[in-house]
Amino acid sequence: MIELAEMIRELRHELTTALADGTAAPLRFELETVEIEATVMVGRKAGAGGKVRFWVVEAGGDAQLESSRTHRISLTLQPRLVAPDGTRRTVLIAGDEAGTER
């Protein structure tokens, strides 16, 4: 299992890599909305300062946490490429399709 934040961080890294790879490509794609659906386990341990954590669960995962529940969530993300001066640009990506993409 990985934390939901780590999954989103890795997605951001992959999109950034595709953006960098596509700078010299003749064919590029505009990145619009990104939709993610994941099964997560929401867990919280009792006690002062306890945190609620969201863990992404693999299909058929067997993980157990104290006081946990499994939920399916959908996220819709709107990626923005923002320059240091605050201007926003259209995000264009390119690159070869990975084996797990569809």
N, CA, C and O atoms as a printed pandas DataFrame, in Angstrom:
     atom_number atom_name residue_name chain_id  residue_number  x_coord  y_coord  z_coord
0              1         N          MET        A               1    0.845   -1.188    0.000
1              2        CA          MET        A               1    0.000    0.000    0.000
2              3         C          MET        A               1    0.882    1.241    0.000
3              4         O          MET        A               1    1.964    1.249    0.588
4              5         N          ILE        A               2    0.410    2.281   -0.663
5              6        CA          ILE        A               2    1.088    3.573   -0.630
6              7         C          ILE        A               2    0.075    4.627   -0.215
7              8         O          ILE        A               2   -1.131    4.433   -0.367
8              9         N          GLU        A               3    0.562    5.730    0.303
9             10        CA          GLU        A               3   -0.346    6.805    0.694
10            11         C          GLU        A               3   -0.894    7.491   -0.550
11            12         O          GLU        A               3   -0.216    7.570   -1.575
12            13         N          LEU        A               4   -2.112    7.981   -0.456
13            14        CA          LEU        A               4   -2.753    8.682   -1.559
14            15         C          LEU        A               4   -1.899    9.858   -2.021
15            16         O          LEU        A               4   -1.789   10.108   -3.222
16            17         N          ALA        A               5   -1.299   10.577   -1.087
17            18        CA          ALA        A               5   -0.438   11.714   -1.449
18            19         C          ALA        A               5    0.747   11.261   -2.295
19            20         O          ALA        A               5    1.145   11.961   -3.226
20            21         N          GLU        A               6    1.311   10.104   -1.983
21            22        CA          GLU        A               6    2.436    9.576   -2.758
22            23         C          GLU        A               6    1.994    9.211   -4.174
23            24         O          GLU        A               6    2.727    9.450   -5.134
24            25         N          MET        A               7    0.797    8.634   -4.308
25            26        CA          MET        A               7    0.274    8.296   -5.634
26            27         C          MET        A               7    0.125    9.550   -6.486
27            28         O          MET        A               7    0.501    9.553   -7.658
28            29         N          ILE        A               8   -0.422   10.614   -5.904
29            30        CA          ILE        A               8   -0.605   11.865   -6.646
30            31         C          ILE        A               8    0.744   12.494   -6.957
31            32         O          ILE        A               8    0.930   13.055   -8.037
32            33         N          ARG        A               9    1.692   12.407   -6.022
33            34        CA          ARG        A               9    3.054   12.920   -6.252
34            35         C          ARG        A               9    3.706   12.198   -7.432
35            36         O          ARG        A               9    4.349   12.835   -8.267
36            37         N          GLU        A              10    3.546   10.872   -7.506
37            38        CA          GLU        A              10    4.114   10.090   -8.605
38            39         C          GLU        A              10    3.434   10.434   -9.933
39            40         O          GLU        A              10    4.093   10.495  -10.971
40            41         N          LEU        A              11    2.116   10.657   -9.899
41            42        CA          LEU        A              11    1.403   11.076  -11.108
42            43         C          LEU        A              11    1.939   12.410  -11.601
43            44         O          LEU        A              11    2.160   12.585  -12.799
44            45         N          ARG        A              12    2.150   13.355  -10.688
45            46        CA          ARG        A              12    2.708   14.660  -11.047
46            47         C          ARG        A              12    4.088   14.484  -11.686
47            48         O          ARG        A              12    4.400   15.135  -12.683
48            49         N          HIS        A              13    4.913   13.601  -11.110
49            50        CA          HIS        A              13    6.248   13.336  -11.648
50            51         C          HIS        A              13    6.163   12.763  -13.066
51            52         O          HIS        A              13    6.908   13.190  -13.949
52            53         N          GLU        A              14    5.268   11.807  -13.290
53            54        CA          GLU        A              14    5.115   11.198  -14.611
54            55         C          GLU        A              14    4.639   12.219  -15.644
55            56         O          GLU        A              14    5.130   12.231  -16.773
56            57         N          LEU        A              15    3.689   13.074  -15.267
57            58        CA          LEU        A              15    3.214   14.102  -16.193
58            59         C          LEU        A              15    4.315   15.117  -16.501
59            60         O          LEU        A              15    4.445   15.565  -17.640
60            61         N          THR        A              16    5.102   15.476  -15.499
61            62        CA          THR        A              16    6.218   16.401  -15.706
62            63         C          THR        A              16    7.260   15.789  -16.637
63            64         O          THR        A              16    7.798   16.479  -17.502
64            65         N          THR        A              17    7.546   14.500  -16.465
65            66        CA          THR        A              17    8.492   13.805  -17.334
66            67         C          THR        A              17    7.978   13.782  -18.772
67            68         O          THR        A              17    8.744   14.035  -19.702
68            69         N          ALA        A              18    6.695   13.484  -18.966
69            70        CA          ALA        A              18    6.115   13.472  -20.312
70            71         C          ALA        A              18    6.161   14.858  -20.935
71            72         O          ALA        A              18    6.399   14.990  -22.135
72            73         N          LEU        A              19    5.937   15.888  -20.135
73            74        CA          LEU        A              19    6.012   17.269  -20.622
74            75         C          LEU        A              19    7.427   17.581  -21.107
75            76         O          LEU        A              19    7.600   18.148  -22.186
76            77         N          ALA        A              20    8.434   17.218  -20.324
77            78        CA          ALA        A              20    9.829   17.474  -20.695
78            79         C          ALA        A              20   10.229   16.666  -21.926
79            80         O          ALA        A              20   10.943   17.171  -22.793
80            81         N          ASP        A              21    9.772   15.411  -22.009
81            82        CA          ASP        A              21   10.098   14.569  -23.160
82            83         C          ASP        A              21    9.485   15.096  -24.449
83            84         O          ASP        A              21   10.015   14.847  -25.531
84            85         N          GLY        A              22    8.382   15.817  -24.350
85            86        CA          GLY        A              22    7.670   16.255  -25.541
86            87         C          GLY        A              22    8.097   17.594  -26.098
87            88         O          GLY        A              22    7.515   18.048  -27.083
88            89         N          THR        A              23    9.085   18.245  -25.515
89            90        CA          THR        A              23    9.432   19.589  -25.976
90            91         C          THR        A              23    9.911   19.615  -27.430
91            92         O          THR        A              23    9.716   20.615  -28.120
92            93         N          ALA        A              24   10.535   18.533  -27.905
93            94        CA          ALA        A              24   11.028   18.511  -29.289
94            95         C          ALA        A              24   10.175   17.626  -30.194
95            96         O          ALA        A              24   10.488   17.467  -31.373
96            97         N          ALA        A              25    9.113   17.056  -29.661
97            98        CA          ALA        A              25    8.279   16.146  -30.451
98            99         C          ALA        A              25    7.359   16.928  -31.381
99           100         O          ALA        A              25    6.795   17.948  -30.985
100          101         N          PRO        A              26    7.203   16.448  -32.635
101          102        CA          PRO        A              26    6.309   17.143  -33.561
102          103         C          PRO        A              26    4.831   16.982  -33.191
103          104         O          PRO        A              26    4.019   17.855  -33.501
104          105         N          LEU        A              27    4.481   15.888  -32.541
105          106        CA          LEU        A              27    3.096   15.645  -32.144
106          107         C          LEU        A              27    3.007   15.767  -30.633
107          108         O          LEU        A              27    3.701   15.064  -29.899
108          109         N          ARG        A              28    2.149   16.664  -30.180
109          110        CA          ARG        A              28    1.972   16.873  -28.746
110          111         C          ARG        A              28    0.494   16.896  -28.434
111          112         O          ARG        A              28   -0.336   17.144  -29.309
112          113         N          PHE        A              29    0.172   16.636  -27.183
113          114        CA          PHE        A              29   -1.214   16.583  -26.743
114          115         C          PHE        A              29   -1.432   17.604  -25.640
115          116         O          PHE        A              29   -0.582   17.784  -24.767
116          117         N          GLU        A              30   -2.577   18.268  -25.688
117          118        CA          GLU        A              30   -2.923   19.210  -24.628
118          119         C          GLU        A              30   -3.488   18.414  -23.458
119          120         O          GLU        A              30   -4.355   17.561  -23.646
120          121         N          LEU        A              31   -3.006   18.686  -22.269
121          122        CA          LEU        A              31   -3.469   18.001  -21.076
122          123         C          LEU        A              31   -4.669   18.740  -20.514
123          124         O          LEU        A              31   -4.574   19.917  -20.166
124          125         N          GLU        A              32   -5.779   18.062  -20.428
125          126        CA          GLU        A              32   -7.001   18.662  -19.894
126          127         C          GLU        A              32   -7.203   18.134  -18.478
127          128         O          GLU        A              32   -6.302   18.242  -17.646
128          129         N          THR        A              33   -8.358   17.572  -18.197
129          130        CA          THR        A              33   -8.603   17.037  -16.854
130          131         C          THR        A              33   -7.950   15.664  -16.709
131          132         O          THR        A              33   -7.799   14.925  -17.682
132          133         N          VAL        A              34   -7.574   15.345  -15.493
133          134        CA          VAL        A              34   -7.022   14.034  -15.164
134          135         C          VAL        A              34   -7.966   13.418  -14.150
135          136         O          VAL        A              34   -8.189   13.981  -13.078
136          137         N          GLU        A              35   -8.521   12.258  -14.489
137          138        CA          GLU        A              35   -9.440   11.586  -13.581
138          139         C          GLU        A              35   -8.769   10.343  -13.025
139          140         O          GLU        A              35   -8.206    9.541  -13.771
140          141         N          ILE        A              36   -8.832   10.190  -11.713
141          142        CA          ILE        A              36   -8.227    9.060  -11.026
142          143         C          ILE        A              36   -9.311    8.383  -10.197
143          144         O          ILE        A              36  -10.086    9.047   -9.508
144          145         N          GLU        A              37   -9.356    7.072  -10.270
145          146        CA          GLU        A              37  -10.247    6.325   -9.389
146          147         C          GLU        A              37   -9.375    5.338   -8.627
147          148         O          GLU        A              37   -8.575    4.622   -9.230
148          149         N          ALA        A              38   -9.520    5.295   -7.329
149          150        CA          ALA        A              38   -8.699    4.411   -6.507
150          151         C          ALA        A              38   -9.525    3.855   -5.363
151          152         O          ALA        A              38  -10.479    4.481   -4.900
152          153         N          THR        A              39   -9.145    2.680   -4.921
153          154        CA          THR        A              39   -9.714    2.116   -3.713
154          155         C          THR        A              39   -8.755    2.463   -2.590
155          156         O          THR        A              39   -7.568    2.143   -2.653
156          157         N          VAL        A              40   -9.271    3.116   -1.569
157          158        CA          VAL        A              40   -8.417    3.555   -0.469
158          159         C          VAL        A              40   -8.909    2.967    0.839
159          160         O          VAL        A              40  -10.091    2.670    1.014
160          161         N          MET        A              41   -7.968    2.812    1.744
161          162        CA          MET        A              41   -8.281    2.399    3.096
162          163         C          MET        A              41   -8.084    3.629    3.967
163          164         O          MET        A              41   -7.012    4.235    3.968
164          165         N          VAL        A              42   -9.105    3.987    4.692
165          166        CA          VAL        A              42   -9.026    5.139    5.579
166          167         C          VAL        A              42   -8.806    4.587    6.974
167          168         O          VAL        A              42   -9.620    3.820    7.490
168          169         N          GLY        A              43   -7.701    4.985    7.576
169          170        CA          GLY        A              43   -7.393    4.457    8.899
170          171         C          GLY        A              43   -7.011    5.553    9.867
171          172         O          GLY        A              43   -6.441    6.576    9.488
172          173         N          ARG        A              44   -7.336    5.316   11.128
173          174        CA          ARG        A              44   -6.961    6.263   12.177
174          175         C          ARG        A              44   -6.645    5.461   13.421
175          176         O          ARG        A              44   -7.398    4.571   13.814
176          177         N          LYS        A              45   -5.531    5.785   14.028
177          178        CA          LYS        A              45   -5.179    5.148   15.294
178          179         C          LYS        A              45   -5.631    6.064   16.426
179          180         O          LYS        A              45   -5.528    7.288   16.336
180          181         N          ALA        A              46   -6.126    5.455   17.478
181          182        CA          ALA        A              46   -6.617    6.224   18.619
182          183         C          ALA        A              46   -5.460    6.885   19.352
183          184         O          ALA        A              46   -4.310    6.460   19.242
184          185         N          GLY        A              47   -5.782    7.921   20.094
185          186        CA          GLY        A              47   -4.780    8.599   20.909
186          187         C          GLY        A              47   -4.643   10.046   20.509
187          188         O          GLY        A              47   -5.099   10.464   19.445
188          189         N          ALA        A              48   -4.010   10.803   21.379
189          190        CA          ALA        A              48   -3.799   12.226   21.108
190          191         C          ALA        A              48   -2.871   12.381   19.917
191          192         O          ALA        A              48   -1.878   11.662   19.800
192          193         N          GLY        A              49   -3.184   13.305   19.044
193          194        CA          GLY        A              49   -2.340   13.560   17.880
194          195         C          GLY        A              49   -2.462   12.501   16.802
195          196         O          GLY        A              49   -1.655   12.483   15.872
196          197         N          GLY        A              50   -3.440   11.622   16.896
197          198        CA          GLY        A              50   -3.625   10.594   15.870
198          199         C          GLY        A              50   -4.036   11.225   14.548
199          200         O          GLY        A              50   -4.776   12.208   14.523
200          201         N          LYS        A              51   -3.553   10.657   13.456
201          202        CA          LYS        A              51   -3.848   11.196   12.129
202          203         C          LYS        A              51   -4.740   10.235   11.362
203          204         O          LYS        A              51   -4.714    9.023   11.575
204          205         N          VAL        A              52   -5.525   10.806   10.470
205          206        CA          VAL        A              52   -6.278   10.002    9.521
206          207         C          VAL        A              52   -5.396    9.863    8.292
207          208         O          VAL        A              52   -4.853   10.854    7.804
208          209         N          ARG        A              53   -5.248    8.645    7.788
209          210        CA          ARG        A              53   -4.409    8.390    6.615
210          211         C          ARG        A              53   -5.241    7.720    5.537
211          212         O          ARG        A              53   -6.149    6.941    5.827
212          213         N          PHE        A              54   -4.914    8.036    4.278
213          214        CA          PHE        A              54   -5.544    7.411    3.126
214          215         C          PHE        A              54   -4.489    6.569    2.428
215          216         O          PHE        A              54   -3.497    7.103    1.932
216          217         N          TRP        A              55   -4.694    5.264    2.384
217          218        CA          TRP        A              55   -3.761    4.348    1.748
218          219         C          TRP        A              55   -4.411    3.779    0.499
219          220         O          TRP        A              55   -5.550    3.314    0.554
220          221         N          VAL        A              56   -3.704    3.807   -0.629
221          222        CA          VAL        A              56   -4.210    3.221   -1.865
222          223         C          VAL        A              56   -4.021    1.719   -1.767
223          224         O          VAL        A              56   -2.934    1.242   -1.440
224          225         N          VAL        A              57   -5.080    0.974   -2.050
225          226        CA          VAL        A              57   -5.081   -0.472   -1.906
226          227         C          VAL        A              57   -5.074   -1.124   -3.283
227          228         O          VAL        A              57   -5.802   -0.692   -4.177
228          229         N          GLU        A              58   -4.260   -2.157   -3.463
229          230        CA          GLU        A              58   -4.274   -2.910   -4.705
230          231         C          GLU        A              58   -5.558   -3.723   -4.778
231          232         O          GLU        A              58   -6.152   -4.054   -3.752
232          233         N          ALA        A              59   -5.980   -4.039   -5.994
233          234        CA          ALA        A              59   -7.166   -4.870   -6.153
234          235         C          ALA        A              59   -6.930   -6.196   -5.435
235          236         O          ALA        A              59   -5.895   -6.835   -5.630
236          237         N          GLY        A              60   -7.869   -6.603   -4.620
237          238        CA          GLY        A              60   -7.719   -7.841   -3.876
238          239         C          GLY        A              60   -6.765   -7.711   -2.697
239          240         O          GLY        A              60   -6.376   -8.718   -2.105
240          241         N          GLY        A              61   -6.384   -6.481   -2.349
241          242        CA          GLY        A              61   -5.456   -6.275   -1.236
242          243         C          GLY        A              61   -6.032   -6.796    0.064
243          244         O          GLY        A              61   -7.247   -6.806    0.257
244          245         N          ASP        A              62   -5.167   -7.223    0.941
245          246        CA          ASP        A              62   -5.585   -7.855    2.179
246          247         C          ASP        A              62   -5.123   -7.082    3.404
247          248         O          ASP        A              62   -5.082   -7.637    4.503
248          249         N          ALA        A              63   -4.775   -5.816    3.237
249          250        CA          ALA        A              63   -4.170   -5.048    4.317
250          251         C          ALA        A              63   -5.175   -4.789    5.438
251          252         O          ALA        A              63   -6.380   -4.687    5.205
252          253         N          GLN        A              64   -4.653   -4.685    6.652
253          254        CA          GLN        A              64   -5.477   -4.392    7.818
254          255         C          GLN        A              64   -4.861   -3.242    8.593
255          256         O          GLN        A              64   -3.651   -3.234    8.820
256          257         N          LEU        A              65   -5.646   -2.294    8.996
257          258        CA          LEU        A              65   -5.231   -1.223    9.884
258          259         C          LEU        A              65   -6.259   -1.145   11.001
259          260         O          LEU        A              65   -7.417   -1.524   10.820
260          261         N          GLU        A              66   -5.829   -0.652   12.158
261          262        CA          GLU        A              66   -6.784   -0.460   13.240
262          263         C          GLU        A              66   -7.836    0.544   12.810
263          264         O          GLU        A              66   -7.499    1.568   12.217
264          265         N          SER        A              67   -9.087    0.278   13.091
265          266        CA          SER        A              67  -10.191    1.172   12.753
266          267         C          SER        A              67  -10.160    1.603   11.297
267          268         O          SER        A              67  -10.184    2.802   11.020
268          269         N          SER        A              68  -10.107    0.689   10.380
269          270        CA          SER        A              68  -10.016    1.080    8.969
270          271         C          SER        A              68  -11.262    0.675    8.194
271          272         O          SER        A              68  -11.969   -0.263    8.563
272          273         N          ARG        A              69  -11.509    1.391    7.133
273          274        CA          ARG        A              69  -12.604    1.120    6.211
274          275         C          ARG        A              69  -12.071    1.316    4.798
275          276         O          ARG        A              69  -11.211    2.164    4.559
276          277         N          THR        A              70  -12.589    0.525    3.869
277          278        CA          THR        A              70  -12.174    0.658    2.480
278          279         C          THR        A              70  -13.239    1.434    1.719
279          280         O          THR        A              70  -14.433    1.169    1.854
280          281         N          HIS        A              71  -12.789    2.402    0.912
281          282        CA          HIS        A              71  -13.694    3.247    0.142
282          283         C          HIS        A              71  -13.152    3.386   -1.274
283          284         O          HIS        A              71  -11.947    3.266   -1.496
284          285         N          ARG        A              72  -14.020    3.634   -2.211
285          286        CA          ARG        A              72  -13.612    3.941   -3.576
286          287         C          ARG        A              72  -13.798    5.438   -3.757
287          288         O          ARG        A              72  -14.872    5.977   -3.487
288          289         N          ILE        A              73  -12.741    6.109   -4.218
289          290        CA          ILE        A              73  -12.835    7.547   -4.428
290          291         C          ILE        A              73  -12.476    7.880   -5.868
291          292         O          ILE        A              73  -11.708    7.164   -6.512
292          293         N          SER        A              74  -13.034    8.959   -6.356
293          294        CA          SER        A              74  -12.694    9.481   -7.678
294          295         C          SER        A              74  -12.215   10.912   -7.500
295          296         O          SER        A              74  -12.850   11.709   -6.808
296          297         N          LEU        A              75  -11.098   11.231   -8.126
297          298        CA          LEU        A              75  -10.553   12.581   -8.090
298          299         C          LEU        A              75  -10.496   13.121   -9.506
299          300         O          LEU        A              75  -10.112   12.405  -10.431
300          301         N          THR        A              76  -10.869   14.359   -9.679
301          302        CA          THR        A              76  -10.703   15.039  -10.955
302          303         C          THR        A              76   -9.732   16.180  -10.721
303          304         O          THR        A              76  -10.001   17.092   -9.940
304          305         N          LEU        A              77   -8.597   16.119  -11.407
305          306        CA          LEU        A              77   -7.544   17.111  -11.233
306          307         C          LEU        A              77   -7.471   17.989  -12.481
307          308         O          LEU        A              77   -7.675   17.504  -13.594
308          309         N          GLN        A              78   -7.184   19.264  -12.301
309          310        CA          GLN        A              78   -6.998   20.208  -13.399
310          311         C          GLN        A              78   -5.539   20.664  -13.369
311          312         O          GLN        A              78   -5.221   21.649  -12.701
312          313         N          PRO        A              79   -4.652   19.973  -14.072
313          314        CA          PRO        A              79   -3.236   20.368  -14.059
314          315         C          PRO        A              79   -3.039   21.754  -14.662
315          316         O          PRO        A              79   -3.667   22.097  -15.663
316          317         N          ARG        A              80   -2.182   22.531  -14.061
317          318        CA          ARG        A              80   -1.843   23.871  -14.540
318          319         C          ARG        A              80   -0.329   24.007  -14.553
319          320         O          ARG        A              80    0.345   23.593  -13.611
320          321         N          LEU        A              81    0.195   24.579  -15.604
321          322        CA          LEU        A              81    1.612   24.889  -15.681
322          323         C          LEU        A              81    1.746   26.360  -15.326
323          324         O          LEU        A              81    1.320   27.226  -16.091
324          325         N          VAL        A              82    2.335   26.649  -14.174
325          326        CA          VAL        A              82    2.411   28.019  -13.682
326          327         C          VAL        A              82    3.869   28.459  -13.644
327          328         O          VAL        A              82    4.701   27.817  -13.003
328          329         N          ALA        A              83    4.174   29.556  -14.332
329          330        CA          ALA        A              83    5.528   30.117  -14.356
330          331         C          ALA        A              83    5.802   30.822  -13.029
331          332         O          ALA        A              83    4.871   31.146  -12.292
332          333         N          PRO        A              84    7.086   31.059  -12.724
333          334        CA          PRO        A              84    7.420   31.751  -11.468
334          335         C          PRO        A              84    6.733   33.111  -11.316
335          336         O          PRO        A              84    6.484   33.557  -10.196
336          337         N          ASP        A              85    6.425   33.771  -12.440
337          338        CA          ASP        A              85    5.755   35.069  -12.349
338          339         C          ASP        A              85    4.237   34.944  -12.199
339          340         O          ASP        A              85    3.530   35.949  -12.130
340          341         N          GLY        A              86    3.737   33.690  -12.148
341          342        CA          GLY        A              86    2.306   33.465  -11.939
342          343         C          GLY        A              86    1.502   33.259  -13.203
343          344         O          GLY        A              86    0.325   32.910  -13.117
344          345         N          THR        A              87    2.091   33.460  -14.384
345          346        CA          THR        A              87    1.349   33.235  -15.620
346          347         C          THR        A              87    1.110   31.746  -15.830
347          348         O          THR        A              87    1.955   30.907  -15.516
348          349         N          ARG        A              88   -0.064   31.445  -16.367
349          350        CA          ARG        A              88   -0.439   30.060  -16.632
350          351         C          ARG        A              88   -0.340   29.775  -18.116
351          352         O          ARG        A              88   -0.698   30.601  -18.955
352          353         N          ARG        A              89    0.159   28.575  -18.424
353          354        CA          ARG        A              89    0.281   28.164  -19.821
354          355         C          ARG        A              89   -0.459   26.847  -20.022
355          356         O          ARG        A              89   -0.681   26.086  -19.080
356          357         N          THR        A              90   -0.833   26.599  -21.274
357          358        CA          THR        A              90   -1.436   25.326  -21.635
358          359         C          THR        A              90   -0.380   24.233  -21.484
359          360         O          THR        A              90    0.771   24.414  -21.882
360          361         N          VAL        A              91   -0.773   23.116  -20.916
361          362        CA          VAL        A              91    0.154   22.012  -20.719
362          363         C          VAL        A              91    0.079   21.103  -21.937
363          364         O          VAL        A              91   -0.996   20.609  -22.279
364          365         N          LEU        A              92    1.217   20.879  -22.593
365          366        CA          LEU        A              92    1.294   19.972  -23.727
366          367         C          LEU        A              92    2.236   18.840  -23.358
367          368         O          LEU        A              92    3.330   19.070  -22.842
368          369         N          ILE        A              93    1.800   17.612  -23.627
369          370        CA          ILE        A              93    2.637   16.452  -23.307
370          371         C          ILE        A              93    2.858   15.604  -24.545
371          372         O          ILE        A              93    2.084   15.684  -25.499
372          373         N          ALA        A              94    3.898   14.797  -24.540
373          374        CA          ALA        A              94    4.181   13.843  -25.602
374          375         C          ALA        A              94    5.022   12.737  -25.019
375          376         O          ALA        A              94    5.522   12.846  -23.899
376          377         N          GLY        A              95    5.175   11.699  -25.761
377          378        CA          GLY        A              95    6.018   10.579  -25.315
378          379         C          GLY        A              95    5.397    9.270  -25.708
379          380         O          GLY        A              95    4.246    9.211  -26.141
380          381         N          ASP        A              96    6.175    8.215  -25.552
381          382        CA          ASP        A              96    5.686    6.881  -25.891
382          383         C          ASP        A              96    4.701    6.396  -24.848
383          384         O          ASP        A              96    4.783    6.758  -23.675
384          385         N          GLU        A              97    3.771    5.572  -25.293
385          386        CA          GLU        A              97    2.788    4.999  -24.386
386          387         C          GLU        A              97    3.446    3.932  -23.534
387          388         O          GLU        A              97    4.148    3.062  -24.048
388          389         N          ALA        A              98    3.222    3.999  -22.247
389          390        CA          ALA        A              98    3.741    2.973  -21.345
390          391         C          ALA        A              98    2.852    1.749  -21.430
391          392         O          ALA        A              98    1.691    1.851  -21.828
392          393         N          GLY        A              99    3.376    0.604  -21.063
393          394        CA          GLY        A              99    2.630   -0.646  -21.161
394          395         C          GLY        A              99    1.351   -0.687  -20.362
395          396         O          GLY        A              99    0.425   -1.416  -20.717
396          397         N          THR        A             100    1.277    0.086  -19.281
397          398        CA          THR        A             100    0.078    0.063  -18.435
398          399         C          THR        A             100   -0.915    1.175  -18.778
399          400         O          THR        A             100   -1.963    1.273  -18.140
400          401         N          GLU        A             101   -0.611    2.005  -19.764
401          402        CA          GLU        A             101   -1.521    3.091  -20.133
402          403         C          GLU        A             101   -2.571    2.579  -21.101
403          404         O          GLU        A             101   -2.361    1.610  -21.830
404          405         N          ARG        A             102   -3.709    3.261  -21.085
405          406        CA          ARG        A             102   -4.738    2.977  -22.079
406          407         C          ARG        A             102   -5.418    4.233  -22.486
407          408         O          ARG        A             102   -6.322    4.203  -23.321
